[in-house]
Amino acid sequence: MLFKTFSAAVFGIDAYLVEVEVDVGPGQAGLFNVVGLPDNAVRESRERIKAAVRNCGFDYPAYQVVTVNLAPADIRKEGSAFDLPMALGLLGCQGTFFGKILDSYVFLGELSLDGGVRSVRGALSAALAARERGIKNLVVPEANAREAAVVEGTRVFAVKSLPQVVDLINAPESFKPIEVDTSQMLAEASQYAVDLRDVRGQMAAKRALEVSCAGSHNILLIGPPGAGKTMLAKRIPTILPPMSLEEAIETTRIHSVAGVLEDARGLVGTRPFRSPHHTISDAGLIGGGAIPRPGEVSLGHNGVLFLDELPEFQRNVLEVMRQPLEDGCVTIARAAVSVSFPSRFMLAAAMNPCPCGFFGDATRDCHCSPPQIQRYVSKISGPLLDRIDIHIEVPAVKYKELRGEAEIESSASVRERVLRARDIQLERYKGEKNLYANAQMPPKLIRKHCAISAEGEKLLETAIQRLGLSARAHDRILKVSRTIADLDGAPSIEPKHLGEAIQYRTLDRTYWA
């Protein structure tokens, strides 16, 4: 007898529906075949299904052959989400559902040996795929229910066990779909545990963070150990614009596919802050694997990727970031498949000024020779540095600032100014596709929106000649100047805006001049 159910498989961050065909017939007793390019996790599902079916009190066809086909058969299937639909197909072959056809349901879930239904990856993507195909009912593990219910137009049922799914199919009127208020979910999930008010002193660095967030510029913090570089970086998301629902859903999809989404949240409402260790591989950073998975640059999509101790990262690891920094996406090619992951993030990095960390410090002596310092900084390639718009020094905090009682500006206050500057940019780029901040301006728009006066031309020419800046650094200075002008509400770039932007090329001034 043949019985069919539907499930979904993840490809990149998207999902596609999979038709699960189960046939039970005469043949070698106890044989359980799975075809349709299954991976090891899918093949092992037969043992989980056998135990779950028996332990839940259902009959298992021990003296017949079970054949499962996962269609389309020419695309590789991975993961444990097919356990539940395969088990239901097996039960359907034995008449458990009273002749019902399950073409209006999509099932996802991993089975435990006692019949419990465990969480899986990619439930949100599966819900979107089901809606596109016009299938309104989605049955998922309870841990994935809030995530999947974010998709409007889909009825999501949360289940805990295999018998509960059987009851749902036989008596659907006794079950209610999960309902969520996406606006409330987003509001609840958008609370940050840190605030810029926690940071004492560092007014120049805070100003640089404000400028970087206002224009979505990449930033590099340079200072001695203990100056507060990491503390400042962790607070960057708190002054970025709040996540929109569209951004939240897109970010949640990536985290769900990667398996790092917290079950209780259901929706990522705060800007991601990813801080990988400097021993990370290039595949860990940009993604990879036999079946490509998103890396840290994609997990930081719509948020911040923070690289602490930047020179300690392997050179080849840093160089692979060039494409995502420029294009906002990562394309991973394999022999049989090519997958693209979104990776539009703001890069924040931190480093010591020298190997010992105290070059230029007024209170401690640096014991590094000039060649040592040069070798240390040169671990970061020029092309990568050119892609970082703002370099800012973060000196050690003085005792009086550390213990002072002066009121410190909160993240909410700084965010208001950032939002005003972003609104100006959104209006400016209204007719441009995929362009919302100054950092993304292509060359043709730089000349249009970054015109400067004769005095500004002279200032910029002097800076470029003395510092030996590249053409890309020239463009970065103009973009940052435009952002500073937007923060001031100025219609045009003035020399003072250019002067501040030039000051944000610390490495160029200190090490290469």
Buried (B, 14 or more C-beta within 10 A) or exposed (E): EEBBBBBBBBBBBBBBBBBBBBBBEEEEEEEBBBEBBBBEBBEBBBEBBBBBBBBBEBEBBEEBBBBBBBBEBEBBBBBBBBBBBBBBBBBBBBEBBEEBEBEBBBBBBBBBEEBBBBBBBBBBBBBBBBBEEEBBBBBBBBBBBBBBBBBEEBBBBBBBBBBBBBBBBEEBEEBEBBEBEBEEBBEEBBEBEBBBBBBBBBEBBBBBBBBBBBBBBBBBBBBBEEBBBBBBBBBBBBBBBBBEBEBBBBBBBBBBBBEBBEEEBBBBBBBBBBBBEBEBBBBBBBBBEEBBBBBBBBBBBBBBBBBBBBBBBBEEBBBBBBBBBEEBBBBBEEEEBEBBBBBBBBBBBBBBBBBBBBBBBEEEEBEBEEEBBEBBBEBBEEEBBBBBBBBBBBBBBEEEEEEEEEEBBBBEEBBEBBBEBBEBBEEBBEEEEEBBBBBBBEEEBBEEBBEBEEEBEEBBEEBBEEBEBBEBBBBBBBBBBBBBBBBEEBEEBBBBBBBBBBBBBBBBBBBBE
